[in-house]
Amino acid sequence: STLFPYTTLFRSLEITDLELYPGLQASTPSWHGDKMSYIPGLNHLVNLFMIWYQSQQEYAINLSHLQHYVELVHSALDHLPPELRWRGGLSRPPKSNFGTDVQTVNLYITQIHIRSSLLEQMDRLATEQGAAATLAEIVKERQRIIDDMLAIVYQMPEETLEANGHSLVPKLRDIGLALLREGPDTGTTLVNLDRLLAKLERLDFRPGMGQDQTSPSNV
């Protein structure tokens, strides 16, 4: 792959547990991972992280450079297997299960997180350069990011989100900062902010610990 040259030689084979350990089923309880590979989700996650890594390697990062990587991250999940594709509130494909749903949330929230991070870099540059047209497009893209994030966290079952909780909550916090960039001055912004905070309050809780100890406010 020309987009991900550093991962080509190290990409995991998309095999099942039985293919990796042919005698496994004889000595251990069977599960769906025996005959179904979860490696495709891992490989696509690696691709997302490589887009972010490569986007930060150029010495003089400019608006066109960042826009190029925004487009790459937008298309990075276009070729997922059916069981890993985001389908909104629709029923999941036959091969889907709790494990693939957890991967789906991780993949799409990671994609949205990277989009948001690249957009914040673009925002700083466009502000410095007085690029009004770019700033206007950033506002539109920022709203699309918030809409995508809220759709996922409110349409996926909460137990699926909780399985990603340790990594999911910091990403949601970072994405949510985009709301504050615009200022809570519209009804839509306030509603979205309330919805995000309500979901974070439920996910960012550990019995006996209260607030998640990885919270920036606790660092």
VEXDRENPA-242575 format. One record per residue (C-alpha): residue number from 1; chain; y, z, x. Coordinates in steps of 0.25 Angstrom, whole numbers. Layout:
BEGIN
nr; kette; py; pz; px
NUM; A; Y; Z; X
...
# end
This chain:
BEGIN
nr; kette; py; pz; px
1; A; 0; 0; 0
2; A; 14; -4; 6
3; A; 21; 7; -3
4; A; 12; 18; 3
5; A; 8; 14; 17
6; A; 5; 29; 21
7; A; -5; 32; 10
8; A; -13; 19; 11
9; A; -23; 24; 21
10; A; -24; 38; 16
11; A; -25; 35; 1
12; A; -36; 43; -6
13; A; -48; 35; -11
14; A; -48; 35; -27
15; A; -62; 41; -28
16; A; -69; 52; -37
17; A; -75; 65; -32
18; A; -89; 59; -34
19; A; -85; 47; -25
20; A; -80; 57; -15
21; A; -92; 66; -16
22; A; -104; 59; -22
23; A; -112; 72; -23
24; A; -101; 80; -29
25; A; -105; 80; -44
26; A; -119; 85; -41
27; A; -114; 98; -36
28; A; -100; 101; -43
29; A; -96; 100; -58
30; A; -91; 86; -62
31; A; -77; 83; -66
32; A; -69; 71; -69
33; A; -65; 69; -54
34; A; -79; 66; -51
35; A; -78; 52; -57
36; A; -63; 50; -57
37; A; -53; 49; -45
38; A; -40; 57; -45
39; A; -36; 51; -32
40; A; -28; 39; -38
41; A; -18; 50; -43
42; A; -17; 56; -29
43; A; -15; 42; -23
44; A; -4; 39; -32
45; A; 3; 52; -29
46; A; 2; 49; -15
47; A; 9; 36; -18
48; A; 21; 44; -25
49; A; 23; 53; -13
50; A; 23; 41; -3
51; A; 34; 34; -11
52; A; 42; 47; -10
53; A; 39; 49; 5
54; A; 42; 34; 8
55; A; 55; 35; 0
56; A; 60; 46; 9
57; A; 57; 39; 23
58; A; 68; 29; 24
59; A; 79; 35; 33
60; A; 91; 29; 24
61; A; 86; 31; 10
62; A; 95; 23; 0
63; A; 96; 20; -14
64; A; 88; 7; -14
65; A; 77; 14; -5
66; A; 76; 26; -16
67; A; 76; 16; -27
68; A; 64; 8; -21
69; A; 56; 21; -21
70; A; 60; 25; -35
71; A; 54; 12; -39
72; A; 41; 14; -31
73; A; 39; 28; -37
74; A; 41; 22; -51
75; A; 30; 13; -49
76; A; 21; 22; -40
77; A; 12; 26; -52
78; A; 11; 12; -59
79; A; -3; 10; -55
80; A; -10; 24; -58
81; A; -24; 24; -65
82; A; -23; 26; -80
83; A; -26; 40; -80
84; A; -14; 44; -71
85; A; -4; 36; -78
86; A; 7; 43; -86
87; A; 5; 39; -101
88; A; 15; 49; -107
89; A; 10; 55; -120
90; A; -2; 45; -121
91; A; -16; 49; -120
92; A; -22; 48; -106
93; A; -32; 38; -101
94; A; -47; 41; -102
95; A; -48; 45; -87
96; A; -37; 55; -88
97; A; -39; 70; -87
98; A; -32; 82; -83
99; A; -33; 78; -68
100; A; -27; 65; -70
101; A; -16; 70; -79
102; A; -12; 80; -68
103; A; -11; 69; -59
104; A; -3; 60; -68
105; A; 7; 71; -69
106; A; 8; 73; -54
107; A; 9; 58; -52
108; A; 21; 56; -62
109; A; 29; 68; -59
110; A; 28; 66; -44
111; A; 33; 51; -47
112; A; 44; 56; -55
113; A; 47; 67; -45
114; A; 48; 56; -34
115; A; 57; 47; -43
116; A; 66; 59; -45
117; A; 67; 63; -31
118; A; 70; 48; -27
119; A; 81; 48; -38
120; A; 88; 60; -33
121; A; 89; 53; -19
122; A; 95; 41; -26
123; A; 104; 49; -34
124; A; 110; 56; -21
125; A; 112; 42; -14
126; A; 118; 36; -27
127; A; 128; 47; -28
128; A; 132; 46; -14
129; A; 134; 31; -15
130; A; 140; 31; -29
131; A; 130; 22; -34
132; A; 133; 23; -49
133; A; 123; 13; -54
134; A; 111; 20; -46
135; A; 116; 34; -51
136; A; 115; 29; -65
137; A; 101; 23; -63
138; A; 97; 37; -57
139; A; 101; 44; -69
140; A; 92; 35; -78
141; A; 80; 36; -68
142; A; 82; 51; -68
143; A; 81; 52; -83
144; A; 68; 43; -82
145; A; 63; 53; -72
146; A; 66; 65; -81
147; A; 60; 58; -94
148; A; 47; 54; -86
149; A; 45; 69; -81
150; A; 47; 75; -94
151; A; 37; 65; -101
152; A; 26; 69; -91
153; A; 28; 84; -91
154; A; 29; 85; -106
155; A; 18; 75; -110
156; A; 8; 80; -100
157; A; 0; 92; -104
158; A; 6; 105; -97
159; A; -7; 108; -91
160; A; -7; 95; -83
161; A; 7; 98; -79
162; A; 3; 112; -74
163; A; -8; 106; -66
164; A; 3; 99; -58
165; A; 12; 112; -59
166; A; 14; 116; -44
167; A; 19; 102; -40
168; A; 25; 98; -54
169; A; 35; 108; -56
170; A; 43; 106; -43
171; A; 43; 91; -46
172; A; 48; 93; -61
173; A; 59; 102; -55
174; A; 64; 92; -46
175; A; 64; 81; -56
176; A; 71; 90; -66
177; A; 82; 91; -56
178; A; 86; 77; -60
179; A; 90; 82; -74
180; A; 100; 91; -67
181; A; 106; 80; -59
182; A; 111; 74; -72
183; A; 116; 87; -77
184; A; 111; 94; -90
185; A; 122; 87; -98
186; A; 114; 79; -109
187; A; 105; 83; -120
188; A; 94; 75; -114
189; A; 95; 81; -100
190; A; 95; 95; -106
191; A; 83; 92; -114
192; A; 75; 86; -102
193; A; 80; 98; -94
194; A; 74; 108; -104
195; A; 61; 101; -105
196; A; 59; 101; -90
197; A; 63; 115; -89
198; A; 53; 119; -100
199; A; 42; 112; -93
200; A; 45; 117; -80
201; A; 45; 131; -86
202; A; 31; 129; -91
203; A; 26; 123; -78
204; A; 33; 131; -68
205; A; 26; 144; -72
206; A; 14; 152; -65
207; A; 8; 163; -72
208; A; 12; 176; -65
209; A; 22; 169; -56
210; A; 33; 164; -66
211; A; 41; 153; -60
212; A; 34; 143; -51
213; A; 36; 149; -37
214; A; 38; 134; -31
215; A; 51; 134; -39
216; A; 63; 130; -31
217; A; 70; 143; -37
218; A; 59; 151; -30
219; A; 60; 145; -17
# end
